[in-house]
Amino acid sequence: MNKKALITGITGQDGSYLTELLLAKKYEVHGIIRRSSTFNTGRLDHIYQDPHDPNPNLKLHYADITDLGSLIKVISQIKPDEIYHLAAQSHVQVSFQIPDYTGDTTGLGTTRILEAIREHSPNAKFYQASSSEMFGNIPPPQNELSSFEPRSPYAAAKLHSYWISNIYREAYGLQVCNGILFNHESPRRGGTFVTKKIAKAVANIVAGNQKLLFLGNLDSARDWGYAPEYVEAMWMMMQESELSNYVIGTGHSYKVREFVSKSFDYVGLDWNKFVKIDSRYFRPVEVDNLCADSKKAKDNLNWSPKIDLDDLVAIMIDAELENLSQETPGLGEKILNTHFNGWHTWENSGRII
């Protein structure tokens, strides 16, 4: 029989890519979604099957990580082989504004799921989506042996989830792993995250729909990778006979300023003419430099990233330009003639979106 996987946060960036990966591997995939008055499954629409199909490979269930009863109901019914816990309030800046909610979802939500697993599905493998933000300002590169110094409510909540996962593995013998993923991006990234905000603004500026881009701290440095490669690392961790914790990243760190510069350079524009600093986008406490040491993943999982920062910038901006060209007839040709100076057309560049 095909393996069963349960994904929390299935409607997010990572959840949608992980769903595609697991379906390609012939899994039966179940996802937890929250009840909402509006549909929030846009990242899944291209793979979601008609629920009237007698044997759908993708099934969505209403539940919430703040509600233990709903989690018990879903987990006890499905009895999944693998559980990928991706759901969280995941925006660092927002976590300063709603710290209580962040702690309840991002921190205690993990405890609830682990309790449901312990009582109702103790043989399931469990993946906890940990974060590089837990390292704070510990000097880079950071690996599985580095200390933690969380500098936001989000990071503190993720650290709770990290340690409670380890505790349940040691205390109850559950099959648990933590994936400490560094920043990973894609065209499916949420619009309030800085990389998506930059890519979208660049496309809109090229198209004449936007004049300025307002950003915060340009000197924060991050290790940025490509999300589809990172969800593959998640799956690889879960295939080990004995689960453990892994740091996943590219090993290269760049300042936000460099991401901005590369993005505007890609379309032939000088970023200094379009970017303004707005203090509202600064965090109360900053994290200066995150850079992964993923030697353990390379040695044990044979995992290493293939997409570098230049590729990532191209992928994200290409996707935004394509979206705009579909909305506005003739815009694609105008963009090419105005900004790309004979570069092989982004429409036919073969980029993975």
C-alpha positions in Angstrom: 0.0 0.0 0.0 1.1 3.6 -0.6 2.5 5.5 2.3 0.2 8.1 4.0 1.6 11.5 4.8 -0.1 14.3 6.8 1.0 17.9 6.3 0.1 20.8 8.5 0.6 24.1 6.8 -0.2 22.4 3.5 -1.5 25.7 1.9 1.8 27.5 2.4 4.9 27.7 0.2 6.6 24.6 1.6 3.4 22.7 2.0 2.5 23.0 -1.6 5.9 22.0 -2.9 6.1 19.1 -0.4 2.6 17.9 -1.6 3.8 17.9 -5.2 6.9 15.9 -4.2 5.0 13.3 -2.2 2.3 12.8 -4.8 5.0 12.2 -7.4 6.3 9.5 -5.1 2.9 7.9 -5.0 2.0 8.9 -1.4 -1.5 9.4 -0.3 -1.3 13.0 1.0 -3.6 14.5 3.7 -3.5 18.1 4.6 -4.8 20.1 7.5 -6.5 23.4 6.7 -8.3 26.0 8.9 -11.9 27.0 8.3 -12.1 30.4 6.6 -14.8 32.4 4.9 -12.4 32.7 1.9 -10.5 30.1 0.1 -6.8 30.0 0.9 -5.8 27.0 -1.2 -4.4 28.9 -4.2 -1.0 27.2 -4.0 -2.7 23.8 -4.3 -5.4 24.5 -6.9 -3.3 23.1 -9.8 -3.0 19.7 -8.0 -6.2 19.5 -6.0 -8.5 16.7 -7.1 -12.3 16.6 -7.2 -13.3 15.4 -3.7 -16.0 13.3 -5.4 -13.3 11.1 -6.9 -13.6 7.8 -5.1 -9.8 7.5 -4.6 -8.3 10.9 -4.4 -4.6 11.0 -3.6 -4.9 14.5 -1.9 -7.4 15.0 0.9 -7.9 18.1 3.0 -9.2 18.1 6.5 -10.5 20.9 8.7 -8.5 21.2 12.0 -6.3 23.7 13.8 -3.0 23.4 15.6 -4.6 25.4 18.5 -7.2 22.7 19.0 -6.0 19.4 20.3 -9.3 17.7 19.8 -9.3 18.4 16.1 -5.8 17.1 15.8 -6.5 13.9 17.6 -9.5 13.3 15.4 -7.6 13.7 12.1 -4.5 11.8 13.3 -6.5 8.9 14.8 -8.5 8.6 11.6 -5.7 8.7 9.1 -2.9 6.9 11.0 -0.3 8.5 8.8 3.1 7.0 8.2 4.7 10.4 8.1 3.7 13.8 9.6 5.2 17.0 8.4 4.5 19.8 10.8 4.9 23.1 8.8 2.1 25.2 10.2 3.0 28.3 12.2 2.7 32.0 12.5 5.9 32.4 10.5 6.5 36.1 10.1 9.3 37.3 12.4 8.3 41.0 12.4 4.7 40.2 13.0 5.6 38.0 15.9 6.6 41.1 17.9 3.1 42.5 17.3 1.2 39.3 18.3 3.6 37.4 20.6 0.9 35.5 22.5 -0.7 34.1 19.3 2.8 33.3 17.9 3.7 31.3 21.0 0.3 29.4 20.9 0.6 28.4 17.3 4.3 28.2 16.5 5.3 26.8 20.0 2.4 25.0 21.7 0.9 23.8 18.4 3.8 21.4 18.2 3.2 20.1 21.7 -0.4 19.4 20.8 0.5 17.4 17.7 3.2 15.4 19.5 0.6 14.5 22.2 -1.9 13.4 19.5 0.9 11.2 17.9 2.0 9.7 21.3 -1.6 8.7 22.1 -3.0 7.8 18.8 -0.3 7.1 16.2 3.0 6.4 18.0 4.6 4.7 15.0 4.3 7.7 12.7 7.5 9.6 11.8 7.3 13.3 12.7 9.1 16.2 11.0 9.3 19.5 12.9 10.0 22.6 10.8 12.6 24.4 12.9 14.2 27.7 11.8 17.6 29.3 11.5 16.2 32.2 13.4 16.7 30.2 16.6 20.5 30.8 16.2 20.0 34.6 16.5 23.5 36.3 16.6 25.5 33.1 17.2 28.5 33.6 14.9 28.2 31.9 11.5 28.4 29.3 10.1 25.7 27.6 12.2 25.3 23.9 12.4 23.6 21.2 14.5 26.1 21.8 17.4 25.8 25.6 17.5 24.2 27.3 20.4 20.8 29.0 20.2 20.1 32.7 20.9 16.5 33.5 19.8 15.9 37.2 19.2 12.2 37.3 18.4 9.0 35.8 19.8 8.9 33.7 16.6 12.4 32.3 17.2 11.6 31.6 20.9 8.4 29.7 19.9 10.4 27.7 17.3 13.0 26.9 19.9 10.2 25.5 22.2 9.1 23.3 19.3 12.7 22.2 18.6 13.3 21.1 22.2 9.8 19.6 22.9 10.3 17.5 19.7 13.7 16.3 21.1 12.1 15.6 24.5 9.3 13.4 23.0 11.9 11.5 20.9 13.9 10.7 24.0 11.2 10.3 26.6 8.6 8.3 24.5 10.7 6.8 21.7 8.8 8.7 19.0 10.5 8.9 15.6 11.2 12.6 15.5 13.5 14.9 13.5 14.0 18.7 13.4 14.8 20.3 10.1 16.6 23.6 10.9 16.0 25.2 7.5 17.7 28.5 6.6 15.7 31.0 4.5 14.3 29.4 1.4 12.3 31.2 -1.2 10.3 30.8 -4.4 7.5 32.5 -6.5 5.1 31.0 -3.9 6.6 32.9 -1.1 4.1 35.1 0.9 3.9 38.7 -0.2 5.0 40.2 3.1 8.4 38.4 3.1 11.3 40.5 1.9 12.4 38.4 -1.1 8.9 38.2 -2.5 8.3 41.9 -1.8 11.5 42.8 -3.7 10.8 40.5 -6.7 7.2 41.8 -7.0 8.2 45.4 -6.8 10.9 45.0 -9.4 8.4 43.5 -11.8 5.9 46.3 -11.1 8.5 49.0 -11.5 9.5 47.5 -14.9 5.9 47.5 -15.9 5.3 51.1 -14.8 2.9 50.1 -12.0 5.1 51.1 -9.1 7.5 53.9 -8.4 9.3 53.1 -5.2 10.1 50.1 -3.0 10.2 50.7 0.8 12.4 48.4 2.9 14.0 48.1 6.3 17.4 46.9 7.3 19.5 46.3 4.2 22.5 45.0 6.1 21.0 41.9 7.6 22.6 38.9 5.9 20.8 35.6 5.2 21.5 32.2 3.6 18.8 32.1 0.8 18.0 28.9 -1.0 15.2 27.5 -3.3 12.2 26.0 -1.5 11.6 23.0 -3.7 15.1 21.7 -3.0 14.5 22.2 0.8 11.3 20.2 0.9 13.2 17.4 -0.8 15.6 17.5 2.1 12.7 17.2 4.5 11.6 14.0 2.8 15.1 12.6 2.8 15.4 13.2 6.6 12.2 11.2 7.1 13.5 8.2 5.2 16.3 7.4 7.6 16.0 4.4 9.8 16.9 6.5 12.9 15.7 10.1 12.7 17.9 13.0 13.8 18.2 16.8 13.4 19.7 18.5 10.3 20.7 22.0 9.3 19.7 22.8 5.7 21.1 25.7 3.7 23.4 26.8 0.9 26.5 27.8 3.0 26.5 31.3 1.4 25.3 34.4 3.1 24.2 37.7 1.4 23.0 41.0 2.7 19.5 42.1 1.8 21.2 44.9 0.0 22.9 42.3 -2.3 19.5 40.6 -3.0 18.1 44.0 -3.9 21.0 44.9 -6.2 20.9 41.6 -8.0 17.2 41.9 -8.5 17.4 45.3 -10.1 20.5 44.4 -12.1 18.5 41.5 -13.6 16.2 43.9 -15.3 18.8 46.6 -16.1 17.9 49.1 -13.4 19.8 51.0 -10.7 18.3 50.1 -7.4 19.4 53.3 -5.7 16.9 55.2 -7.8 13.9 53.2 -6.5 14.6 51.9 -3.0 13.8 54.0 0.1 14.3 53.0 3.8 11.3 53.0 6.1 12.1 52.5 9.9 8.7 50.7 10.3 10.3 47.7 8.7 13.1 47.4 11.2 12.8 44.7 13.9 13.0 45.7 17.5 15.9 43.3 17.8 17.9 42.4 14.7 19.6 39.1 13.6 22.7 40.1 11.8 24.1 37.1 9.9 22.8 33.6 9.3 24.8 31.1 7.2 24.3 27.3 7.2 26.9 24.6 7.7 25.1 21.7 6.1 27.9 19.2 6.1 25.9 16.6 8.0 23.1 16.7 5.4 25.6 16.4 2.6 27.4 13.4 4.3 24.4 11.5 5.6 21.6 12.4 3.1 23.7 13.2 0.0 21.8 16.5 -0.1 23.2 19.7 -1.5 21.6 22.7 -3.2 21.8 23.3 -6.9 20.1 26.7 -7.2 22.3 29.7 -6.3 21.2 33.2 -5.5 21.4 34.5 -9.1 19.2 31.6 -10.2 16.8 32.3 -7.4 16.5 36.0 -8.2 15.8 35.1 -11.9 13.2 32.5 -11.0 11.3 34.8 -8.7 11.4 37.9 -11.0 10.6 35.8 -14.1 7.5 34.5 -12.3 6.3 38.0 -11.4 6.9 39.3 -14.9 5.0 36.4 -16.3 2.1 37.0 -14.0 2.0 40.7 -15.1 2.2 39.8 -18.8 -0.8 37.5 -18.5 -2.8 40.2 -16.8 -1.8 42.9 -19.4 -1.8 42.0 -23.1 1.3 43.3 -24.9 3.2 44.0 -21.7 5.7 41.1 -22.2 7.0 42.5 -25.5 7.2 46.0 -24.0 9.3 44.7 -21.0 11.6 42.8 -23.3 12.2 45.7 -25.7 12.7 48.2 -22.8 14.8 46.4 -20.3 16.4 43.2 -21.4 18.7 44.4 -24.2 18.6 41.2 -26.3 19.0 38.8 -23.4 17.3 35.5 -24.3 13.6 36.1 -23.5 12.4 35.3 -20.1 9.3 33.7 -21.6 11.5 31.0 -23.1 14.3 30.8 -20.6 13.2 27.5 -19.2 13.2 28.7 -15.6 11.5 26.5 -13.1 8.5 28.3 -11.5 
